[in-house]
Amino acid sequence: MRKLLLSLAVLALLMAAPALAETYAFPEIHASVTLPDNTYELVLTPGNLQEHTAYLAAQNMDYDATLNAFEADGVLLKALDTDNDRTLVITALKDVDAQNYFDLNEQDEDMRREFRMSHTDGSVYGVLGYSYSSAAWKKYSGDVLRFLQTKYTLHQDGHQVCAGYQRRTIRNGYTITLDMQVTGRKAKDADNTALEKVMKNFSFTQILPMPELPIKLAISSPPPTETDSSTFTIKGTTAKKAKVTATVFSLGSSGSQTVSKVAGSDGAFSMKVTLPSQGVFSVTITAEAQGAIPAQRIYAVTYQRGLLPVDLHVVPGEILGDTTTIAGTTASGAKATVSVNGPIVTDKSSTKSNFNFSIDTSKEGTYTIVLTITKKGLDTRSFSYTATRTYTDVEKLDKIRDRAKKIDYSNLKKDANQGKTVVNTGYITDISATIANEWVVTFALNKTGSGYKNIIYVIANEQPILEVGDKAKLYGTISGTYSLLNENGDMKTYPRIIADFFEAVD
């Protein structure tokens, strides 16, 4: 116990106050960032982890393991904003995309579109567990230029790991991501605003010249992730007259087959691929031209006769917000339905085979959401999600504020208004405890020269943090009356309100 208390004390000391603005340099990518003042309580980098072993120990994190994880994931900086329950993570990776593009600002629109679509169609990042609900380019000033703005959720092993907003580009031979992560809740606009503040103070200190890169290869119509047909078409653009080859490997047996095409004078190509049997296949697309470095793209395809293909782009996480989205694509003419704890909302797919459901999950509780997709002649597909909507303390207060109405004193005792949530401004004139572990607060709506009038008796489950004489807003539920004997021995009744909370008024 002593060790635990010591660890917690060390953690509290480390994170007692947000740090002042500081600039962090990233020589690997020739960039730097200045974090906003008084926002991030703790900033970790590969170079300063040794200085924060006490914090790591308090989090049951090993120094060597954390350093290895930072290096493997390309983490340049991890900054904790505990007041707002979010974490800024900046990473840079020399991945396949970085090798193919090097600098997205120097690529043409076809290549930038392919990179953007690799997020929303799930062809690359979906394999890693990311679901992107949006991805659009934004051009920043100076040498920063293009970053892809995204909103995402990340699932691993069937559980939501985190959600958030990202800014991503490829520059100086690295895939660079600034990620504002949240856990245990949905990402909200304020998180995106916080990330944008970081972007305003991010800059490149040097732009490297473009090296010799693989030949252009932009896939506009990739192989399907799932299909009930043995034949599909691959389309895209490459260098003019380049040779494009699709090599199909079966993951269940040995052997392969190839299909080749020569791109036209405009670089466009289209080729039909026929799978030899049902099963799971790897399709490698290679573009080659004399004197150029070949380029490759690799896709996984599942072929099953009678299979209704479904590609899910956005799915519910374990933690829900006020609105939950399910979106994706399926076969043209298929019918998609969603049941939410029983009732069904129906939406027939568009001619583009898209479906998008926006589900009201604003009430607290557990939701069972089932997506069902049907089409005559194909097997029905069903996807089930169980998730929870839980209000944070801040959300609870906001919900009460939203539904609270001001009701005149003369109407507080009317039967028609019983049970309504009300807000009134007044003065706390007395606070006293009862034997039932409740607090009775005398609350007056008006102050006169001789005292107070329009008295309300308020029942609170805990002692208000405000004091007698303070002006406040009272939020609560109208609940009958409170009766007292006056100085003349007569019984007098007052409106009674069950308090949700008091809010100080200046």
C-alpha positions, 0 to 999 in steps of 0.5 A: 500500500505504501508503494502504491501511495508513493507512486500516486504521489509521484504521479500527482507531483509530475502532473500538478500543473500544465507546462509552459509553451516549449518547442520540440525539434524532430531532426529525423523529419526536419520539423518542429512543434511548439505546444500551446501554453498551460495545456499539456501536463506531461510531454514524453519523447524518446529522449526524455523517457529516462527523466520520467521513470517515476511516471512510467512506474506509476503507470506500470510501464517499463522504461525499456519496453516503452522506449522500444514501443516508441521506436517501433511505432515511430513516436516522436512525442506524446503529450498528456492533456489530463484536464480534457482527457486527451493525448497528442501523439506525433509519429513519423514512419518510413513505411511503404507509403513513405517509400512510394510517395516521399512528398505528397505535395510533389505528387499529382492528384491521382496519387493524392486521391489514392492516398486519401481513399486508402483511409476511407475505403479500408484498403490499408488502414482498415487492416490495422483496425482503423475506421475513418468517418472522414478524410479531406485535404487541408492546405496550411501556410508556409512550408507545411502545405497539405495534410489529410484531416481525418476522424477515426476510431481504432479497434483491436481484438474486438475492442475500441482502443481509442478515437480521435482526429488526425492530421497526416501527410508524407514529407521528407520520406516519412509518413507523419501523423499528428493524432489527438487521441481520446479513450473511453469516450467519442471524439468531439469538436473540441478535440479537433480544435485542440489539434488545430492549435498544434498544427498552427505551431508545426513547421518544417525546418527543411524540405528535402529534394525528391529522390528517384521514386517507384513509377507512378501507380494510382489505383482508382478501382481496387480489387474487392475485399469481398466478392461473390463473383470470380471476375472483377476489374482493376482500374488506375493510372501509371506512366504512359505505356508502362506494363501493369501486372496483377499476380494472384496468389491463393492463400489456401494452395500453391501456385499463382496466375498473372494478368498483364496490360500496357497502359495507354498514352494517358497512363490509364489501364483497366484489366479483368482478373478471374479467380480460379476458385473460391477462397482467400487470395492475395492480389499484387499489382505491379507497374514497370517501365524501362529505367524506372523503379517498379511500384507495387500495391497488395490487396486481400480478396475473399471470393465465395459464391453466394456471398453478399459483399459488405465493406464497413467504413464506420462502425459503432465503438464500445463507447457511444456518443449522442449519435452513432453512425454505421456506414459502408458499401454493399452490392447494388440493390441490396437492402440494409436495415438496422435494429436498435434494441428491437425497433428497425430503421430501414434504408435501401442502398443507393445505386452507388451501393452506399448505406449510412445510418445515423442512430440516436444514442443520446440516452444513457444505457446499453445498446444492441445494434444489429446491421442486416443486409439482404439481396435476393439470391445472396446470403444474408449478412448480419453484424451485431454490436453491443455498446454503452452510452454513459454520460460524463459528469460534464455531459450530465450537467449540460443535459440538465441545463438543456432541458431546464425551463424557467417557471414563475414562482406562482406556477411552481406548485401547480400539478401540471408542472410537477416533475419538470426540470426547472432553473431559477436564479436566487439566493441561498438563505439557509443550509441545514442537514436532516437525520435522513442524510439530506440537506434542506436549502432555503432558496429565495428568488428575490431579495427585499430591503427587509429580507427575502421573498418567494421562498423555495425549499430545496432537498439536496443529496449532498451539502452545497459548496456555496454558502448562505448569502450567495447568489446562485442558479438552482437546477432541479426537479419540481416535487410537490410542496414543503410545509412549515409552521409559521410564527403564528402557528399556522401551516404554510406551504412552499414549493419543493425542488429536488436539487440537481446542482447549484451554480454560482452567479457573479 
